[in-house]
Amino acid sequence: MSESTTFTFAGQTVNRLGFGAMRITGEGIWGPPKDPDECRAVLRRAVELGVNLIDTADSYGPYISEELIREALHPYGDVKIATKAGFLRIGPDAWRECGRPDYLRQECEMSLRRLGQESIDLFQLHRIDPSVAAEDQFGLLRDLLDEGKVRAVGLSEVSVEQIVAARKVVTISTVQNLYNLTNRQSEAALEYCQREGIGFIPWYPVAAGSLARSGGPLDALAHKNNITVGQLSLAWLLRRSPVMMPIPGTSKVAHVEENCAAADITLNDETFDAIDALHD
């Protein structure tokens, strides 16, 4: 395992291509998946292929994703589990921020129970709740870290200014923002994380939209390299920054095999530059 394919946070070294466990739930990220056995097989196959960072959240299901992870993978061995809290679920595709410290603490305790862990490897604030003082939310994360309930703390969907503010209260190991080769709205946050040695976890890592359409420019580049657009997207992310940790998700074994193959793809300069030119 070469250094370039791994990232270390809070003393924990993981392969940079992980797995996002949002899609192993029902429609609208609500309730159980149609095929729980297939989803458990997906988790096991991902680990067989070298994935040792699984990203989930209490709100996925809610609770379903964490429960399936434990059923499929516990005891976890070298696999690190990252989970999140900070959303209330009130129905399919319905999310409401809740950053009250008492709620975040409760959800941390419940995630520990569901995952069967004594300490969560990476605990992330799913969103900063604008109705609660940010320093109170960060302070609760610091308390959980100090108490040993969590081993590392992360933030999700934040600006550089919010990361800086949080770091005045608690050590931030990772940032998880929307980012892919066709949506680079978090470029500033990525650059900050790279300078500061903070892991950057891009959610929605596979390119979408007009550039990724069948017969489009990314499709052409993928065909030229004899890979899929999804693999092209993931390989580009892995080359884009040494702190990048993509977490593609799926509920199908064949798809997880396709995604994991991207870890062994190194884009040449011509392809990498062509992708940047498309974005520019």
C-alpha positions in Angstrom: 0.0 0.0 0.0 1.7 3.2 -1.2 1.5 6.4 0.7 -0.2 8.1 -2.2 -3.2 5.8 -1.9 -3.8 6.4 1.8 -4.6 9.2 4.2 -4.1 9.4 7.9 -6.3 11.3 10.3 -6.2 11.2 14.1 -3.7 8.3 13.9 -6.0 6.2 11.7 -4.8 5.3 8.2 -7.3 4.5 5.5 -7.3 3.8 1.8 -8.4 7.0 0.1 -11.2 5.4 -1.9 -14.0 4.6 0.6 -17.6 3.6 0.5 -20.7 5.8 1.1 -23.5 3.9 2.7 -26.4 6.2 2.1 -27.8 4.1 -0.8 -28.2 0.9 1.2 -31.6 2.2 2.4 -35.1 2.6 0.9 -36.3 5.1 -1.6 -35.9 8.6 -0.4 -33.2 7.4 2.0 -36.1 6.1 4.1 -36.7 2.7 5.5 -35.0 -0.6 4.6 -33.6 -1.3 1.1 -35.5 -3.6 -1.3 -32.8 -6.2 -1.0 -31.0 -6.2 2.4 -29.0 -9.3 1.5 -27.5 -7.6 -1.6 -26.7 -4.5 0.5 -24.9 -6.6 3.1 -23.0 -8.3 0.3 -22.1 -4.9 -1.1 -20.5 -3.9 2.2 -18.5 -7.1 2.4 -17.4 -7.0 -1.2 -16.2 -3.4 -0.8 -14.0 -4.5 2.2 -12.7 -7.5 0.2 -11.7 -5.0 -2.5 -9.6 -2.9 -0.1 -12.1 -0.3 1.2 -11.5 0.4 4.9 -13.5 3.6 5.3 -17.2 3.2 5.4 -19.2 6.5 5.6 -22.7 6.5 7.0 -25.1 8.6 9.2 -27.8 8.1 11.8 -30.2 9.8 9.4 -29.8 7.2 6.6 -32.9 5.2 6.9 -32.9 6.6 9.6 -30.7 4.1 11.5 -31.0 1.4 8.7 -27.6 2.0 7.2 -25.7 1.8 10.5 -27.6 -1.4 11.4 -26.7 -3.1 8.1 -23.1 -2.1 8.5 -22.9 -3.8 11.9 -24.7 -6.9 10.6 -22.3 -7.2 7.6 -19.0 -6.1 9.1 -18.9 -6.3 12.9 -16.3 -6.8 14.3 -14.7 -4.3 12.1 -11.0 -5.1 12.3 -9.0 -2.5 10.3 -12.2 -1.0 8.8 -13.0 2.5 10.1 -16.6 3.6 10.4 -17.5 7.3 9.9 -21.0 8.4 10.9 -22.8 11.7 11.2 -25.5 13.4 13.3 -27.3 16.7 12.9 -30.4 15.9 10.9 -33.9 15.0 12.0 -35.8 12.8 9.5 -39.5 13.4 9.1 -40.2 11.4 6.0 -38.7 10.3 2.6 -36.3 12.9 1.2 -37.2 15.1 4.2 -34.3 16.5 6.3 -34.3 19.1 9.1 -31.2 20.4 10.8 -30.9 19.8 14.6 -27.7 20.8 16.2 -28.8 21.0 19.8 -25.9 19.6 21.9 -28.3 17.3 23.8 -29.5 15.8 20.6 -26.1 15.4 19.1 -24.9 13.7 22.2 -27.9 11.4 22.2 -27.3 10.4 18.6 -23.6 9.7 19.2 -24.6 7.4 22.0 -27.2 5.7 19.8 -24.8 5.3 16.9 -22.3 3.7 19.3 -25.0 1.2 20.3 -26.1 0.5 16.7 -22.6 0.1 15.4 -21.4 -1.9 18.3 -18.4 0.4 19.1 -16.9 1.8 22.2 -15.6 4.9 20.3 -16.7 6.1 16.9 -13.8 6.3 14.5 -15.0 9.6 12.8 -18.0 11.5 14.0 -19.2 14.3 11.7 -21.6 17.2 12.2 -24.0 16.6 9.3 -24.9 20.2 9.0 -24.3 23.3 11.2 -27.8 24.2 12.6 -28.3 27.9 12.0 -30.8 28.0 14.9 -28.2 26.9 17.4 -25.0 28.8 18.3 -22.2 27.2 16.2 -19.8 27.3 19.1 -22.2 25.2 21.2 -22.3 22.6 18.4 -18.5 22.6 18.1 -18.2 22.5 21.9 -20.2 19.3 22.1 -18.0 17.7 19.4 -15.0 18.7 21.5 -16.6 17.1 24.6 -17.2 13.8 22.8 -13.6 13.8 21.7 -12.3 14.6 25.2 -14.5 11.9 26.7 -13.2 9.2 24.2 -16.7 8.7 22.7 -15.2 9.6 19.3 -11.7 9.3 17.9 -11.9 12.1 15.4 -14.3 14.9 14.4 -15.4 16.1 11.0 -17.7 18.7 9.5 -20.1 18.4 6.5 -21.1 21.0 3.9 -19.1 23.9 5.4 -17.3 27.0 4.2 -13.7 27.9 4.9 -14.8 30.4 7.5 -16.9 27.8 9.3 -13.9 25.3 9.3 -11.7 28.0 10.8 -14.3 28.9 13.5 -14.7 25.2 14.4 -10.9 24.6 14.7 -10.8 27.3 17.4 -12.9 25.0 19.5 -12.1 21.4 18.4 -9.6 19.6 16.2 -11.2 19.0 12.8 -9.9 15.9 11.0 -12.1 15.9 7.9 -14.5 18.0 5.8 -17.3 16.4 3.7 -18.6 18.7 1.0 -20.4 18.2 -2.3 -17.6 18.1 -4.9 -16.9 16.4 -8.3 -15.3 17.2 -11.6 -18.5 18.9 -12.8 -19.4 20.6 -9.6 -16.4 22.4 -7.9 -18.3 24.8 -5.7 -16.2 23.7 -2.7 -12.9 24.4 -4.4 -11.9 26.9 -1.7 -12.7 24.4 1.1 -10.7 21.7 -0.7 -7.7 24.1 -1.1 -7.8 25.0 2.6 -8.0 21.4 3.6 -5.0 20.5 1.4 -3.0 23.3 2.9 -3.9 22.3 6.5 -3.7 18.5 6.0 -7.4 18.0 6.7 -9.1 15.1 4.9 -11.6 16.1 2.2 -14.5 13.7 1.6 -16.4 14.6 -1.6 -20.0 13.4 -1.5 -21.7 12.9 -4.8 -18.3 12.1 -6.2 -19.3 10.9 -9.7 -19.8 13.5 -12.4 -23.3 14.4 -13.6 -25.0 16.8 -16.0 -24.4 17.7 -19.6 -20.6 17.0 -19.6 -21.2 13.5 -18.4 -24.0 12.6 -20.8 -23.8 9.6 -23.1 -21.7 10.7 -26.1 -20.5 13.8 -24.3 -16.9 14.9 -23.7 -16.4 12.9 -20.4 -17.9 9.9 -22.1 -15.4 10.3 -24.9 -12.5 10.6 -22.5 -13.7 7.5 -20.6 -13.9 5.5 -23.8 -10.4 6.7 -24.9 -9.1 5.3 -21.6 -11.2 2.2 -21.7 -13.0 3.0 -18.4 -16.4 4.2 -17.4 -17.4 7.8 -16.7 -17.8 6.8 -13.0 -14.2 5.4 -12.9 -13.0 8.5 -14.7 -14.7 10.7 -12.1 -13.2 8.8 -9.2 -9.7 8.6 -10.7 -9.7 12.3 -11.3 -10.6 13.0 -7.7 -7.9 10.7 -6.4 -5.3 12.5 -8.5 -6.8 16.0 -7.8 -5.5 16.1 -4.2 -3.6 13.9 -1.7 -6.2 14.7 1.0 -9.2 13.6 -1.2 -11.2 10.6 0.0 -14.1 9.8 -2.4 -16.9 7.7 -1.0 -19.0 6.4 -4.0 -22.1 4.5 -2.9 -24.3 1.8 -4.4 -26.6 -1.0 -3.5 -25.3 -3.4 -6.1 -22.3 -5.7 -5.9 -21.4 -5.2 -9.6 -21.4 -1.4 -9.2 -19.2 -1.5 -6.1 -16.7 -3.7 -8.0 -16.7 -1.1 -10.9 -16.2 1.8 -8.5 -13.4 0.1 -6.5 -11.5 -0.6 -9.7 -10.9 3.2 -9.9 -8.4 3.0 -7.1 -6.0 1.2 -9.6 -6.5 3.8 -12.4 -3.9 6.5 -12.8 -5.0 9.2 -15.2 -2.2 10.5 -17.5 -1.4 14.2 -17.8 -3.3 14.5 -21.1 -6.5 13.2 -19.7 -6.2 15.1 -16.5 -5.6 18.4 -18.3 -8.4 17.7 -20.7 -10.8 17.4 -17.9 -9.6 20.7 -16.4 -10.0 22.4 -19.7 -13.6 21.2 -19.9 -14.4 22.7 -16.6 -12.6 26.0 -17.5 
